[in-house]
Amino acid sequence: MDREAIALRNRAMTEAFHRSPLKHQVRSAMLTIASKVPIASIGGKRYNRTLVIRPDHLGDVLLSTPAIRALKAALPEQEIHALVGPWSAEVMAAYPEIETVLTLDFPGFSRRPKVNWRSPYELAFEASRQLRRIGYDSAIIMRPDHWWGALVAQLAGIPRRIGYDLPDVAPFLTNTVSYQREHSVIQNLRLVEPLGVTFDRNDTQLTFPIDPVDDLYVSGYLEEWRIQGTSRLICIHTGAGTTVKQWPEAKWVSVADTLAEQLEASIILTGSDHELPTARRIAGQMKQPSIVMAGDTRVGQLAALFKRSKLVLGADSGPLHLAAAVGTPTVSLFGPADPVEFGPWGSSEKHLVLTSDIACRPCRVLDWSGDDLAYHPCVRDINVARVLEAGRRAFQASEGR
């Protein structure tokens, strides 16, 4: 099948994928009815406390932090709490603007299997009771389609509930913001505007605080590998969550070997525990020496490592946003996701995004499991030469940091 035929096929499948199935239509109708059930508000008492609900993982959580920091700067007396999954607690806890980090195994985001159809709603009632005891003046639902979080905020009696004007979410809200396809950082900042926050897009920065303890950990790790403080480091993070977003291992081997030789740099392969086998296979095929740190770093330690690096390359994933947050140039390979919304935040001279020109991209379908991967070549279309050229350009940008 040629590229045009593949694109036509995928567009049709994407349209079908994004169309609501009957069970979701029934759920939407039930949610609209449920949103009209009177819930006792906790109004009448001022708590000066705002709850930010963000069920997502590393990248999306990081992209919400400029809005949280802007909220705290505008309303310093306001106490900010974050309700996140356990998988994101370490990220939120790093920011001094957030007084309390609460964790919850959000349905649809946790790896725990759903017990039955009632369990998400039972958990919503349980969580809302806990939140009601704490007491909040306002809640911000930062994931656009997160009707479950909006439902919890309403059940908790939080008098002001802010989120996007999407069909399943809006019925539970008191303040809606129009959803626009723009960068996630700006989307999140628009959510705090109803609370009186103003922002300048050109002056908005994404940052991540480095803990000195994490910096010491990285120093000790590199010393064991006899890597000096003045060494040029290039990190490659090959993992991307889903298979369709991943670049072939053989191509990463070629890029790593070439950059190591041409830029006289030490290559470090990063990743999570389950990405360790991939990192080891890449290292085993390389001609140049490399260090495998996959599975050996928490988020803060990974940030400290990226801060020391000249360049971070990888597929579209949360760690690339972490690299951008500590000021390190990046090269990101995007497939089904839209970099207009989810590309690294910062200068396009420092953060280069590579995509395929296939006509079905971006489909915004991040998991095509069950379909033949050959029909989804958007990331694999990107050739080694383009990545090398982008890597050299971004590396040069790092010299001026």
N, C-alpha and C positions, 0 to 999 in steps of 0.2 A: 504494500500500500504506500503511495507516495505521500509527501508532506501535506499537500492540499487536501487529499482525501482523509488523512489522519485528523487534520484540523477541523474539517467538516463533521467528521464522526464525533470528535471530542466536544465540539460546540453543542451538538445535539444531546450528548450525554450530560454535559454540564447543565444545560437547561432543565433536563429531567431531574438531575441531582438537586438543583436549587428549588424545584417545585415542591410545595408542601404535600406530603402523602396524606391520605384520608385520616390516619390516626392523629397526625399533627393538627389537622383542621378541626377535628373533634376536641383535641386538647385546647386549642385556641379559644373555641367557643366556651368551654368549661372555665378557662382562666378568666375570660371576660365576665362571666357570671360571678365567679369567686371574688373578683376585684370589687364588686358592688356590695358584698356582705359587710355590714358595719363592723368596724374594728375600733375598740376603745383606744384613743390616742393617749400618749403620755404627755400631751401638751399641758400648759399651765405652769410648768416649772422650767426655768432656763438651766440647761446643763453646760452650755458653751462647749459642746462636744459633737464632733462630726465623725461618722463612720464611712470609710471608703471600702466598698465591696469589690474585690478583684480576684476571681477564682483561678486565673490563668497561671502560666509558668513563666520562666525567667524573662524572656524578651518582652512580652506584653506588660509584665509587672514593671520592668525598668522604664518602659515608655510612658507609664503613668506617673512616674515620680516628679517630672517637672511641674505637673499640675498640683500635686500635693505640696511641693515646696512653695509654689506661688500662692496657694491657699494659706499656708502658714505665715508667709511674709505679709500678706494682706490683712490677715486676722491673727496676730500673734497670741491673742488671749484664747483663741479657739484650740481646744484639745483634739488632736486627730488620732483616731484609732483605725487600724487597717484589719479587715477580715479577709484572710487569704488561705490558700491551701498550705498544709505543712511543707510542701515542696517549695514554697516561696517565702517562708517566714524569715529565713536568713537574709534575703534581699531587703525586705522592708525594714527589718531590725537595724540595718546599717545606717538608716537615715535618722538624724536627730529630730527632724520635724515630726516624726511619728512617735507619739508617747507610748502607745500600746499596740502590740501585734497579737491579734486573735487568730486562731487557726480552726479550720473546718474541712472535713473531707467532702468537698463539694461533689454532688452527684454529676456524673458525666466527665469529671476531671480526675477523680480518684481511680486507682487501679482495682479497688475492691468491687467485686461484682454486685449488681443490684439484687437485693434479696427478693423483692416482689415489686409490683407496680405501685404499691402504697409507700414503700420505704422513702423515696425522695420527699414526699409530702409530710410523712411523720418526722423526718429530720428537719424539715422547714419549721414545723411547729416547735420542736425541741430547741432549735437554734434561736427562734424568735423569743422564746421565753427567757433564755439567757441574756439576749440583747436588751430586752425590756427591763431586766433587773439593773443593768448598767445605766441605761438612759441616754438617749441621743436627741439632739435638736434636728439633725439633718443626716441624710444618707445619700451617698453618691454611688450609683451603679455604673462602674466604669467599663464593664464589658458590654458592647452594644446590644447583644441579643440575650442578655442574661435575665430572663423573666423570673427564674427561680430566686435570684438574689433580690429582685424587686418585690417578689411575693414575701420573702422573709422580712424585708424592711417594713412592709405594710403590716404584717402580722405582729411585728415588734412595736407597733404603734408610733413609729418615728414620724413626727408631724410633717417634715419636709423631705420629699424623696425625689431625687434628681436622676435622670437618665435620658436615653434616646427615645424619640417618638416612633419606635418600631412596634408593630401590632401586638405582640405578646407581652411587651414590656410596659408600654405606655399606660394601660389601664390601672397599673399599680402605683403610678407616679403622681406627684403633685406639680412638678415642674418638668417639662419635656424640652429637649434640645434636638433640633433637626439633625438627622444623621447625614453626613456628607463624606464622600470618598476623598479624604485628604489624609495627610500623615497622622498617624496615631497620636503623636505628641500633641498636635493641634486639636485633634478630636477631644482628647482628655482635658486640655486646657479650656475648651469651650464648655465642658461640663461644670467647671467651678465658677464660671461667669455669673450664674444666678445667685451666687453667694457674695457678689460684689467684687470679684477678682477681675482685674484687667491684666492684659499681657501684650508684649510686643514679640511677634514671631521672630524677628531678626535678633532679638536679645535673649531668646530662650535657649538654655543650655541643658544638656543631659550629662549628669555627673554621677559618680559612685564613690563614696568615701572609702579610703583605704585604711584598714586597721593596721597599726604598726606590728602587731603580733603576726598577722598574715604576711606582712612584708619580710619579717624575720624568717618565717617558715620557708618562703621562696628562696631567700638568701642561702639558708642552710642546704636546701635541696640542690641548688645550682653548684654550691661549693663541693658537694659530694661527687658531682659530675665534672668537677674541675673547670667550671665555667666562671670566668672572671667577670667582675662588675662592669668592665668596659666592653665585654663581648657583644657582638651584634646578634640579637635573638629574633627569630621569625617563628611565630606560632601558627600551626595549621590545625584547625578544628573541623574534622571531616564529618562529624555526626550532624544529623538534621531532623531527627524525630521520625520521619516517615521515609520509606524507600524512594518514593518518587522525587524527593527533594535532594537526594544524594548524588554526588559525582563519582564516577568510577575510580576505584582504588589505583589502578594503573596510571591514570592521569595525575593523581596526587603524587605518586612516586616520581613521575617525570618532573613535575613542578618543584617538588621539594629538592630533588637532586640539583636541578638547574639553578635555582635561587641560592642554594647553599654554596655552590661553586662560584657563580657570577658575583654574588654580593658578599662573599666571605662571611657567611652567617651560620650560626648554629640553629638547627631545626628542632623545634619541640612540638611533639604531637600531643594534643590535649583532647579531652573527652570525658564522658561519664564512665561509670563502671561497665555498663553494657556495651560501650563503644571501645573498650580496651582491646578486644580481639582484632577489630579493624585497624586500630593504631599499630598494633604489633605486626600485622601482616604488611602494612605499608612500610614500617621501619625495616622489616626483614627483606624487602625487595629493593631498598635503596642502596646505592653505591656509596653515598656520603653518610657519615655518622649522624645519628639523630638520638634524641632523648624522648622516651615515651612517658608522659606524665598523666595520661588518661587514667582516671580512677583515683588519682592521688591528690586531687584538689577539691576543696569546697569552693563555693562561689567567691568568698572573700579572697581566698588564696589565688584563685584563677584571675581575679581582678588585679591582684598585686603582680602576678606574672605578666599579664598583658601590659600593665603600666611600664614594665621594664623593657618591653619588646619594641622593635622597630616597626613591626608589621604583623597583622593577624589576617589569615585567609581562611575561608570556609564557606560552606553552603549556608543558605538562609537559616539562621538559628539564633537562639537567645544569646549565646556567648559572643556573637559578633556585635550585638548591641552593648554588651558589657565592655568589649574592647573600645567601642566608640565612646562609652561613658567615662573611660579613664584617659581619653585623649590619644589613643593609638590608632594610626591609619589602618584601614581595613579594605579587603577585597571580598565582596560577597557574591555568591552565585545564586541567582533567583530563578525559580521555576514557576510553580503554580500560584504562589503568592504575588501580590502586587507591591513592588518596591515604592510606588508612590505613597502607599499607606504604611508599609512596614520596612522600608529601607533604613539603614543606619542613619541616625540623626547627626547632622553636621555638614561641614563643607564637602562638596562633591569632588574637590581636589584631593581631599584626604580619604574619603570613603567612596570607593569605586564599586559600582554595581554592574554586574554582567548578566545579560539575559539572552534568551534565544529569540529569533524573529519569527518563530512558528506562530501562525495566525490564531491559534486557540489560547494563547497565553496572554494575560493571566486568567486561568479558569477559576481561581480561588477555591479549588477543591484540593485540600492538602493530603488526602489519603485516598488513593485509587486502589486499595487492596481488593483483590479478587479480579482485577482487570490486568491484562497482559501489559507489563511494563514497557514493551516495545511501542505501544501506542502513546506513550507519554515521554517523549524524548527531550522535553524542554530544558532540563538541566544538562543532560548528557550531550546535547547539541553544542554546548560551549566547548571550544577547543583549547588545547594546552597553550597555544601561542597567545591567545587573548588573555588568559590568566597570567602568563608570564609578563606580558607587556603591562598589564594593570598592576601586577605586583611590583615591577620596577618603578613605575610612576608613583605608587603609594609609598614605596620605600624612600624615594627621593623627598616626598613631602614630610616624611618623619625626620629628616635631617634638620628641618627648620622648626621642630617643636621647641 
